[in-house]
Amino acid sequence: MAESGNGVSGGRFKAAPAVACLVCLAVVAACSGFGGPHLPGSVVLDRPAPEFEVQDRAGQVHRLSDFRGKVVLINFWATWCPPCLEEMPSMESLRKQMDETRLQIIALSVDGSWEPVDTFLKQKSFGFGIYSDFEQKVAELYGTHMVPETYIVDKQGVILCKVVGDRDWTEPSVVEYLKKLIAA
């Protein structure tokens, strides 16, 4: 995809970063106990999550099905989106609180290349997986129209929740919800 003048790759994320990030500020949660209505997308809650494969920084391919048996948070983010960057430390704190053999966080960057991701990761370090969705194929598959956006997938691979906007992933209600999913 061609680069736009603002450094954001084409596809669904052509809006100028300032406009895109203003939209990101609108937090709409779509889970039982998270409040708010479900926003329509191409994925359907309570249905199997669409399979995808992505690459990590080393070029290793990972598939969603590789994580079957774990609760999975699929997070779409970008380095040009301040709310995305603001929520990442809380995802890291969540990762540290939870049993990593039972919870997997998949952070899919919709940046245009690894360059801005690498620059960001030089300043911050996270123990969860950072993967590329630079052509927004997975974002399109899931109907993601803004970032950050997160899907919660249960151990059987069923989408239970769609969260649009940033979230403090260490809120007690969120942690309790995820612990219940892990224990189920």
VEXVEXMAR-943195 format. One record per residue (C-alpha): residue number from 1; x, y, z; residue in one letter. Coordinates in Angstrom, 2 decimals. Example, Ala and Ser with C-alpha at 12.3 -4.5 7.8 and 13.67 -1.06 7.14 Angstrom:
<sites>
<site><i>1</i><x>12.30</x><y>-4.50</y><z>7.80</z><aa>A</aa></site>
<site><i>2</i><x>13.67</x><y>-1.06</y><z>7.14</z><aa>S</aa></site>
</sites>
This chain:
<sites>
<site><i>1</i><x>0.00</x><y>0.00</y><z>0.00</z><aa>M</aa></site>
<site><i>2</i><x>1.18</x><y>3.47</y><z>-0.68</z><aa>A</aa></site>
<site><i>3</i><x>2.27</x><y>5.77</y><z>2.08</z><aa>E</aa></site>
<site><i>4</i><x>0.12</x><y>8.82</y><z>2.61</z><aa>S</aa></site>
<site><i>5</i><x>1.69</x><y>12.17</y><z>3.28</z><aa>G</aa></site>
<site><i>6</i><x>1.32</x><y>11.77</y><z>7.04</z><aa>N</aa></site>
<site><i>7</i><x>3.27</x><y>8.51</y><z>7.20</z><aa>G</aa></site>
<site><i>8</i><x>0.20</x><y>6.40</y><z>7.84</z><aa>V</aa></site>
<site><i>9</i><x>-0.22</x><y>3.56</y><z>5.41</z><aa>S</aa></site>
<site><i>10</i><x>-3.30</x><y>3.30</y><z>3.22</z><aa>G</aa></site>
<site><i>11</i><x>-6.37</x><y>1.19</y><z>3.82</z><aa>G</aa></site>
<site><i>12</i><x>-8.75</x><y>1.99</y><z>6.61</z><aa>R</aa></site>
<site><i>13</i><x>-6.26</x><y>4.15</y><z>8.48</z><aa>F</aa></site>
<site><i>14</i><x>-5.76</x><y>7.02</y><z>5.99</z><aa>K</aa></site>
<site><i>15</i><x>-7.15</x><y>9.69</y><z>8.31</z><aa>A</aa></site>
<site><i>16</i><x>-4.65</x><y>12.15</y><z>9.67</z><aa>A</aa></site>
<site><i>17</i><x>-3.28</x><y>10.97</y><z>13.01</z><aa>P</aa></site>
<site><i>18</i><x>-4.91</x><y>13.84</y><z>14.91</z><aa>A</aa></site>
<site><i>19</i><x>-8.35</x><y>12.97</y><z>13.55</z><aa>V</aa></site>
<site><i>20</i><x>-7.80</x><y>9.25</y><z>14.01</z><aa>A</aa></site>
<site><i>21</i><x>-6.68</x><y>9.72</y><z>17.59</z><aa>C</aa></site>
<site><i>22</i><x>-9.67</x><y>11.92</y><z>18.43</z><aa>L</aa></site>
<site><i>23</i><x>-11.83</x><y>9.06</y><z>17.28</z><aa>V</aa></site>
<site><i>24</i><x>-9.70</x><y>6.68</y><z>19.37</z><aa>C</aa></site>
<site><i>25</i><x>-10.60</x><y>8.66</y><z>22.47</z><aa>L</aa></site>
<site><i>26</i><x>-14.21</x><y>7.51</y><z>22.25</z><aa>A</aa></site>
<site><i>27</i><x>-14.23</x><y>4.40</y><z>24.40</z><aa>V</aa></site>
<site><i>28</i><x>-17.00</x><y>1.99</y><z>23.57</z><aa>V</aa></site>
<site><i>29</i><x>-16.85</x><y>-1.33</y><z>25.39</z><aa>A</aa></site>
<site><i>30</i><x>-18.81</x><y>-4.29</y><z>24.16</z><aa>A</aa></site>
<site><i>31</i><x>-18.53</x><y>-6.93</y><z>26.86</z><aa>C</aa></site>
<site><i>32</i><x>-20.85</x><y>-8.10</y><z>29.51</z><aa>S</aa></site>
<site><i>33</i><x>-19.68</x><y>-6.23</y><z>32.57</z><aa>G</aa></site>
<site><i>34</i><x>-17.72</x><y>-3.72</y><z>30.44</z><aa>F</aa></site>
<site><i>35</i><x>-20.81</x><y>-1.62</y><z>29.59</z><aa>G</aa></site>
<site><i>36</i><x>-21.84</x><y>-0.09</y><z>26.29</z><aa>G</aa></site>
<site><i>37</i><x>-23.45</x><y>-1.54</y><z>23.18</z><aa>P</aa></site>
<site><i>38</i><x>-21.73</x><y>-3.76</y><z>20.64</z><aa>H</aa></site>
<site><i>39</i><x>-20.58</x><y>-2.01</y><z>17.50</z><aa>L</aa></site>
<site><i>40</i><x>-21.18</x><y>-3.84</y><z>14.24</z><aa>P</aa></site>
<site><i>41</i><x>-18.19</x><y>-5.18</y><z>12.34</z><aa>G</aa></site>
<site><i>42</i><x>-17.47</x><y>-8.08</y><z>10.07</z><aa>S</aa></site>
<site><i>43</i><x>-16.92</x><y>-10.39</y><z>13.04</z><aa>V</aa></site>
<site><i>44</i><x>-19.85</x><y>-11.63</y><z>15.05</z><aa>V</aa></site>
<site><i>45</i><x>-19.71</x><y>-12.05</y><z>18.80</z><aa>L</aa></site>
<site><i>46</i><x>-20.19</x><y>-15.59</y><z>20.07</z><aa>D</aa></site>
<site><i>47</i><x>-18.87</x><y>-17.00</y><z>16.78</z><aa>R</aa></site>
<site><i>48</i><x>-15.46</x><y>-18.47</y><z>15.95</z><aa>P</aa></site>
<site><i>49</i><x>-12.75</x><y>-15.86</y><z>15.53</z><aa>A</aa></site>
<site><i>50</i><x>-11.54</x><y>-15.64</y><z>11.93</z><aa>P</aa></site>
<site><i>51</i><x>-8.21</x><y>-17.44</y><z>11.53</z><aa>E</aa></site>
<site><i>52</i><x>-5.21</x><y>-15.33</y><z>10.55</z><aa>F</aa></site>
<site><i>53</i><x>-1.47</x><y>-15.47</y><z>10.42</z><aa>E</aa></site>
<site><i>54</i><x>0.95</x><y>-12.67</y><z>11.23</z><aa>V</aa></site>
<site><i>55</i><x>4.69</x><y>-12.25</y><z>11.59</z><aa>Q</aa></site>
<site><i>56</i><x>6.68</x><y>-11.20</y><z>14.60</z><aa>D</aa></site>
<site><i>57</i><x>9.77</x><y>-8.98</y><z>14.34</z><aa>R</aa></site>
<site><i>58</i><x>11.98</x><y>-12.00</y><z>13.66</z><aa>A</aa></site>
<site><i>59</i><x>9.78</x><y>-12.95</y><z>10.70</z><aa>G</aa></site>
<site><i>60</i><x>8.31</x><y>-16.01</y><z>12.41</z><aa>Q</aa></site>
<site><i>61</i><x>4.73</x><y>-16.72</y><z>11.37</z><aa>V</aa></site>
<site><i>62</i><x>2.09</x><y>-17.10</y><z>14.09</z><aa>H</aa></site>
<site><i>63</i><x>-1.51</x><y>-18.19</y><z>13.62</z><aa>R</aa></site>
<site><i>64</i><x>-4.43</x><y>-17.43</y><z>15.89</z><aa>L</aa></site>
<site><i>65</i><x>-5.02</x><y>-21.19</y><z>16.16</z><aa>S</aa></site>
<site><i>66</i><x>-1.52</x><y>-21.55</y><z>17.69</z><aa>D</aa></site>
<site><i>67</i><x>-3.01</x><y>-20.04</y><z>20.85</z><aa>F</aa></site>
<site><i>68</i><x>-6.08</x><y>-22.30</y><z>21.10</z><aa>R</aa></site>
<site><i>69</i><x>-6.59</x><y>-23.32</y><z>24.71</z><aa>G</aa></site>
<site><i>70</i><x>-5.71</x><y>-19.81</y><z>25.92</z><aa>K</aa></site>
<site><i>71</i><x>-7.82</x><y>-16.70</y><z>26.32</z><aa>V</aa></site>
<site><i>72</i><x>-6.50</x><y>-14.30</y><z>23.66</z><aa>V</aa></site>
<site><i>73</i><x>-6.61</x><y>-10.50</y><z>23.53</z><aa>L</aa></site>
<site><i>74</i><x>-6.18</x><y>-9.38</y><z>19.91</z><aa>I</aa></site>
<site><i>75</i><x>-5.24</x><y>-5.70</y><z>20.05</z><aa>N</aa></site>
<site><i>76</i><x>-4.98</x><y>-3.49</y><z>16.94</z><aa>F</aa></site>
<site><i>77</i><x>-2.74</x><y>-0.47</y><z>17.54</z><aa>W</aa></site>
<site><i>78</i><x>-0.40</x><y>2.03</y><z>15.88</z><aa>A</aa></site>
<site><i>79</i><x>2.55</x><y>4.12</y><z>17.00</z><aa>T</aa></site>
<site><i>80</i><x>0.87</x><y>7.31</y><z>15.74</z><aa>W</aa></site>
<site><i>81</i><x>-2.14</x><y>6.80</y><z>18.06</z><aa>C</aa></site>
<site><i>82</i><x>-1.58</x><y>8.22</y><z>21.58</z><aa>P</aa></site>
<site><i>83</i><x>-4.46</x><y>6.23</y><z>23.18</z><aa>P</aa></site>
<site><i>84</i><x>-2.91</x><y>3.04</y><z>21.76</z><aa>C</aa></site>
<site><i>85</i><x>0.41</x><y>3.86</y><z>23.37</z><aa>L</aa></site>
<site><i>86</i><x>-1.25</x><y>4.90</y><z>26.62</z><aa>E</aa></site>
<site><i>87</i><x>-3.04</x><y>1.56</y><z>27.04</z><aa>E</aa></site>
<site><i>88</i><x>-0.03</x><y>-0.65</y><z>26.29</z><aa>M</aa></site>
<site><i>89</i><x>1.53</x><y>-0.35</y><z>29.78</z><aa>P</aa></site>
<site><i>90</i><x>-1.75</x><y>-1.54</y><z>31.31</z><aa>S</aa></site>
<site><i>91</i><x>-1.73</x><y>-4.53</y><z>28.91</z><aa>M</aa></site>
<site><i>92</i><x>1.81</x><y>-5.28</y><z>30.11</z><aa>E</aa></site>
<site><i>93</i><x>0.66</x><y>-5.03</y><z>33.74</z><aa>S</aa></site>
<site><i>94</i><x>-2.24</x><y>-7.35</y><z>32.94</z><aa>L</aa></site>
<site><i>95</i><x>0.17</x><y>-9.83</y><z>31.35</z><aa>R</aa></site>
<site><i>96</i><x>2.28</x><y>-9.82</y><z>34.52</z><aa>K</aa></site>
<site><i>97</i><x>-0.81</x><y>-10.39</y><z>36.71</z><aa>Q</aa></site>
<site><i>98</i><x>-2.12</x><y>-13.33</y><z>34.71</z><aa>M</aa></site>
<site><i>99</i><x>-0.92</x><y>-16.85</y><z>34.05</z><aa>D</aa></site>
<site><i>100</i><x>0.84</x><y>-16.51</y><z>30.69</z><aa>E</aa></site>
<site><i>101</i><x>0.16</x><y>-20.14</y><z>29.89</z><aa>T</aa></site>
<site><i>102</i><x>-3.56</x><y>-19.28</y><z>29.90</z><aa>R</aa></site>
<site><i>103</i><x>-3.69</x><y>-15.71</y><z>28.51</z><aa>L</aa></site>
<site><i>104</i><x>-2.08</x><y>-14.49</y><z>25.28</z><aa>Q</aa></site>
<site><i>105</i><x>-1.90</x><y>-10.85</y><z>24.22</z><aa>I</aa></site>
<site><i>106</i><x>-1.44</x><y>-10.33</y><z>20.48</z><aa>I</aa></site>
<site><i>107</i><x>-0.68</x><y>-6.70</y><z>19.60</z><aa>A</aa></site>
<site><i>108</i><x>-1.11</x><y>-6.18</y><z>15.85</z><aa>L</aa></site>
<site><i>109</i><x>0.53</x><y>-3.01</y><z>14.56</z><aa>S</aa></site>
<site><i>110</i><x>-1.22</x><y>-1.33</y><z>11.64</z><aa>V</aa></site>
<site><i>111</i><x>1.76</x><y>0.97</y><z>11.07</z><aa>D</aa></site>
<site><i>112</i><x>3.27</x><y>0.91</y><z>7.59</z><aa>G</aa></site>
<site><i>113</i><x>6.50</x><y>-0.90</y><z>8.54</z><aa>S</aa></site>
<site><i>114</i><x>8.63</x><y>-2.08</y><z>11.45</z><aa>W</aa></site>
<site><i>115</i><x>10.58</x><y>1.21</y><z>11.51</z><aa>E</aa></site>
<site><i>116</i><x>8.18</x><y>3.23</y><z>13.74</z><aa>P</aa></site>
<site><i>117</i><x>7.43</x><y>0.13</y><z>15.83</z><aa>V</aa></site>
<site><i>118</i><x>11.15</x><y>-0.47</y><z>16.41</z><aa>D</aa></site>
<site><i>119</i><x>11.64</x><y>3.19</y><z>17.37</z><aa>T</aa></site>
<site><i>120</i><x>8.77</x><y>2.96</y><z>19.87</z><aa>F</aa></site>
<site><i>121</i><x>9.99</x><y>-0.35</y><z>21.30</z><aa>L</aa></site>
<site><i>122</i><x>13.46</x><y>1.13</y><z>21.91</z><aa>K</aa></site>
<site><i>123</i><x>11.77</x><y>3.40</y><z>24.47</z><aa>Q</aa></site>
<site><i>124</i><x>9.42</x><y>0.79</y><z>25.96</z><aa>K</aa></site>
<site><i>125</i><x>9.61</x><y>-2.95</y><z>26.34</z><aa>S</aa></site>
<site><i>126</i><x>6.69</x><y>-5.34</y><z>26.51</z><aa>F</aa></site>
<site><i>127</i><x>6.57</x><y>-9.05</y><z>27.21</z><aa>G</aa></site>
<site><i>128</i><x>3.55</x><y>-9.72</y><z>25.02</z><aa>F</aa></site>
<site><i>129</i><x>3.73</x><y>-10.47</y><z>21.31</z><aa>G</aa></site>
<site><i>130</i><x>4.05</x><y>-7.57</y><z>18.88</z><aa>I</aa></site>
<site><i>131</i><x>3.13</x><y>-8.57</y><z>15.34</z><aa>Y</aa></site>
<site><i>132</i><x>2.76</x><y>-6.85</y><z>11.97</z><aa>S</aa></site>
<site><i>133</i><x>-0.53</x><y>-6.20</y><z>10.24</z><aa>D</aa></site>
<site><i>134</i><x>1.06</x><y>-3.54</y><z>8.04</z><aa>F</aa></site>
<site><i>135</i><x>-1.23</x><y>-4.26</y><z>5.10</z><aa>E</aa></site>
<site><i>136</i><x>-4.23</x><y>-4.30</y><z>7.46</z><aa>Q</aa></site>
<site><i>137</i><x>-5.36</x><y>-7.70</y><z>6.21</z><aa>K</aa></site>
<site><i>138</i><x>-6.32</x><y>-8.89</y><z>9.69</z><aa>V</aa></site>
<site><i>139</i><x>-7.85</x><y>-5.50</y><z>10.56</z><aa>A</aa></site>
<site><i>140</i><x>-10.01</x><y>-5.76</y><z>7.45</z><aa>E</aa></site>
<site><i>141</i><x>-10.91</x><y>-9.37</y><z>8.23</z><aa>L</aa></site>
<site><i>142</i><x>-12.09</x><y>-8.30</y><z>11.69</z><aa>Y</aa></site>
<site><i>143</i><x>-13.84</x><y>-5.12</y><z>10.53</z><aa>G</aa></site>
<site><i>144</i><x>-11.51</x><y>-2.86</y><z>12.52</z><aa>T</aa></site>
<site><i>145</i><x>-12.12</x><y>0.78</y><z>11.59</z><aa>H</aa></site>
<site><i>146</i><x>-10.13</x><y>2.56</y><z>14.29</z><aa>M</aa></site>
<site><i>147</i><x>-7.38</x><y>1.92</y><z>16.76</z><aa>V</aa></site>
<site><i>148</i><x>-7.03</x><y>0.89</y><z>19.46</z><aa>P</aa></site>
<site><i>149</i><x>-9.49</x><y>-1.93</y><z>19.14</z><aa>E</aa></site>
<site><i>150</i><x>-9.34</x><y>-5.22</y><z>21.02</z><aa>T</aa></site>
<site><i>151</i><x>-11.11</x><y>-8.55</y><z>20.69</z><aa>Y</aa></site>
<site><i>152</i><x>-11.33</x><y>-11.05</y><z>23.51</z><aa>I</aa></site>
<site><i>153</i><x>-11.35</x><y>-14.63</y><z>22.30</z><aa>V</aa></site>
<site><i>154</i><x>-12.08</x><y>-17.56</y><z>24.60</z><aa>D</aa></site>
<site><i>155</i><x>-10.06</x><y>-20.78</y><z>24.87</z><aa>K</aa></site>
<site><i>156</i><x>-12.19</x><y>-22.45</y><z>22.19</z><aa>Q</aa></site>
<site><i>157</i><x>-11.51</x><y>-19.62</y><z>19.71</z><aa>G</aa></site>
<site><i>158</i><x>-14.88</x><y>-17.86</y><z>20.05</z><aa>V</aa></site>
<site><i>159</i><x>-15.04</x><y>-14.05</y><z>20.03</z><aa>I</aa></site>
<site><i>160</i><x>-16.70</x><y>-12.94</y><z>23.26</z><aa>L</aa></site>
<site><i>161</i><x>-16.03</x><y>-9.23</y><z>23.22</z><aa>C</aa></site>
<site><i>162</i><x>-15.05</x><y>-6.26</y><z>21.09</z><aa>K</aa></site>
<site><i>163</i><x>-13.62</x><y>-3.22</y><z>22.86</z><aa>V</aa></site>
<site><i>164</i><x>-13.27</x><y>-0.04</y><z>20.81</z><aa>V</aa></site>
<site><i>165</i><x>-10.95</x><y>2.58</y><z>22.24</z><aa>G</aa></site>
<site><i>166</i><x>-8.32</x><y>2.47</y><z>24.93</z><aa>D</aa></site>
<site><i>167</i><x>-8.89</x><y>0.76</y><z>28.24</z><aa>R</aa></site>
<site><i>168</i><x>-7.13</x><y>0.30</y><z>31.53</z><aa>D</aa></site>
<site><i>169</i><x>-6.66</x><y>-3.45</y><z>31.33</z><aa>W</aa></site>
<site><i>170</i><x>-5.86</x><y>-3.61</y><z>35.05</z><aa>T</aa></site>
<site><i>171</i><x>-9.29</x><y>-2.37</y><z>36.19</z><aa>E</aa></site>
<site><i>172</i><x>-10.56</x><y>-4.90</y><z>38.77</z><aa>P</aa></site>
<site><i>173</i><x>-13.70</x><y>-5.68</y><z>36.73</z><aa>S</aa></site>
<site><i>174</i><x>-11.60</x><y>-6.42</y><z>33.64</z><aa>V</aa></site>
<site><i>175</i><x>-9.14</x><y>-8.61</y><z>35.54</z><aa>V</aa></site>
<site><i>176</i><x>-12.00</x><y>-10.49</y><z>37.22</z><aa>E</aa></site>
<site><i>177</i><x>-13.73</x><y>-11.02</y><z>33.85</z><aa>Y</aa></site>
<site><i>178</i><x>-10.55</x><y>-12.43</y><z>32.30</z><aa>L</aa></site>
<site><i>179</i><x>-9.81</x><y>-14.63</y><z>35.29</z><aa>K</aa></site>
<site><i>180</i><x>-13.30</x><y>-16.14</y><z>35.00</z><aa>K</aa></site>
<site><i>181</i><x>-12.69</x><y>-16.82</y><z>31.30</z><aa>L</aa></site>
<site><i>182</i><x>-9.35</x><y>-18.45</y><z>32.05</z><aa>I</aa></site>
<site><i>183</i><x>-10.87</x><y>-20.60</y><z>34.80</z><aa>A</aa></site>
<site><i>184</i><x>-13.78</x><y>-21.77</y><z>32.61</z><aa>A</aa></site>
</sites>
